Amino acid sequence: MSSSREQSSQSPTPPSGDKGKSRARTTRLVHAGRDLSAHGFVNPPVYRGSTVLADSLSAYESGAMDYTYGLHQSPTFDALKNALLEIERGDVCVIVPSGLSAVTLPFLALLSAGDHVLISDGVYGPTRRFLARTMKRFGIAHTYFDPMADPNALEALIRPETRLLYLESPASYTMEVQDVPALVEFARKHGLFTAMDNTWSAGWFFDPFAVGVDVSIQAATKYQAGHSDVLIGAVLARGEAAERIAETHRDLGLSTGPDDVWLTLRGLRTLEVRLSRHQENALKVAEWLRGQEAVARVLHPALPDAPGHEVFQRDFSGSSGLFSIILKPVSEEALHAFVDGLELFGIGASWGGYESLILRFDPASPRLRTAHPWRETGPLLRLHIGLEDPDDLIADLDAGLRRLKEA
Ligand SMILES: *Cc1c(COP(=O)(O)O)cnc(C)c1O
């Protein structure tokens, strides 16, 4: 079976080639997946289509055509896959309709009835729901572990039928940074696959394959698309996991509209500049929040208050725009006065677009956490810091904290 990368290399939009490998990632990201044979236009066209016509019956049956059907294959898909492979590498990249389908695909691809999953207690809420409902129905069991657990502590949780270790770092609400290299070592010792939801870093600030992770999950809806106008996901994988992911992706018939694929490719060209501004702005806002009386803790992986900060310093090359704060206990009325009156922070799900967002999460809820009790008493607010001027964001939050105090 040929991998997507091999399929891609037959296509008219080859990866940047050997010369490209020595260039900086930023350079490769700008040039990856561009087909300059398209009459000189800088960007590849949007190929839409189901049927791909062959020159002859023997050409169709030979298996030698670049493309035979539009479900998973087109120059538009290849352009995005090649660009994503420039960021994280991996043997295979598959494009799926949402971040959530990028989360669920590896479970479907790597597990069989009777298998067991060890999964971090810090994962994205809908990931838990998928395990609790659909995977359970197919006879697949799971056990949550404290995201900050030492791998030795996992020895007590592993079973003979455990097949997969599932990580998300940092945890997308509570921001624990996991010791992924140590966890991968544990997984390897026991012959487990390791999958990681790497959405927070966009694959840019953390390199999962360098530390031996088998599968990297990207909700490309977030930073890769980057403009809050697309739902899309990607799964990148290596080795045996890659073959299984590619196979199950085909079996499930997952596809994505070519406009969304193209918009994500367009977003990717500016990924590095956007991320570095998100990083800078978020650090400035987070530092300011640390000094505020109403704020009990700032959970930003790049700041010392966040669990796993030392691991973050060791393993990540930078931080994105998403972090959480824990307020000192306040009345509901005061909390609503703070959040509802914000002018620059939208109240809404998702993140990774150019704009700032705020939302409350309750990690004490069994919908979000079960293995490791949440002991904080004040409300947790998750902030996404957008590309606005950070001083304006700080002024908006400052006015909000004054409302909170007065309420
Ligand atoms: C948003 C998100 C997802 C799901 O992405 P959608 O495109 O919204 O389905 C998965 N994992 C994490 C960590 C996310 O933040």
The ligand as a MOL file (V3000), in Angstrom:
LIG
                    3D

  0  0  0     0  0            999 V3000
M  V30 BEGIN CTAB
M  V30 COUNTS 15 15 0 0 0
M  V30 BEGIN ATOM
M  V30 1 C -11.3120 22.4310 18.7850 0
M  V30 2 C -10.5670 21.2250 19.1870 0
M  V30 3 C -10.8380 19.9950 18.5940 0
M  V30 4 C -11.9710 19.7910 17.6100 0
M  V30 5 O -11.8910 20.6030 16.4800 0
M  V30 6 P -13.2250 20.9150 15.6110 0
M  V30 7 O -12.6820 21.3150 14.2930 0
M  V30 8 O -13.9390 22.0110 16.3340 0
M  V30 9 O -14.0280 19.6590 15.5450 0
M  V30 10 C -10.0530 18.9210 18.9690 0
M  V30 11 N -9.0730 19.0470 19.8730 0
M  V30 12 C -8.7950 20.2170 20.4730 0
M  V30 13 C -7.6860 20.2900 21.4540 0
M  V30 14 C -9.5400 21.3400 20.1520 0
M  V30 15 O -9.2820 22.4940 20.7580 0
M  V30 END ATOM
M  V30 BEGIN BOND
M  V30 1 1 1 2
M  V30 2 1 2 3
M  V30 3 2 2 14
M  V30 4 1 3 4
M  V30 5 2 3 10
M  V30 6 1 4 5
M  V30 7 1 5 6
M  V30 8 2 6 7
M  V30 9 1 6 8
M  V30 10 1 6 9
M  V30 11 1 10 11
M  V30 12 2 11 12
M  V30 13 1 12 13
M  V30 14 1 12 14
M  V30 15 1 14 15
M  V30 END BOND
M  V30 END CTAB
M  END
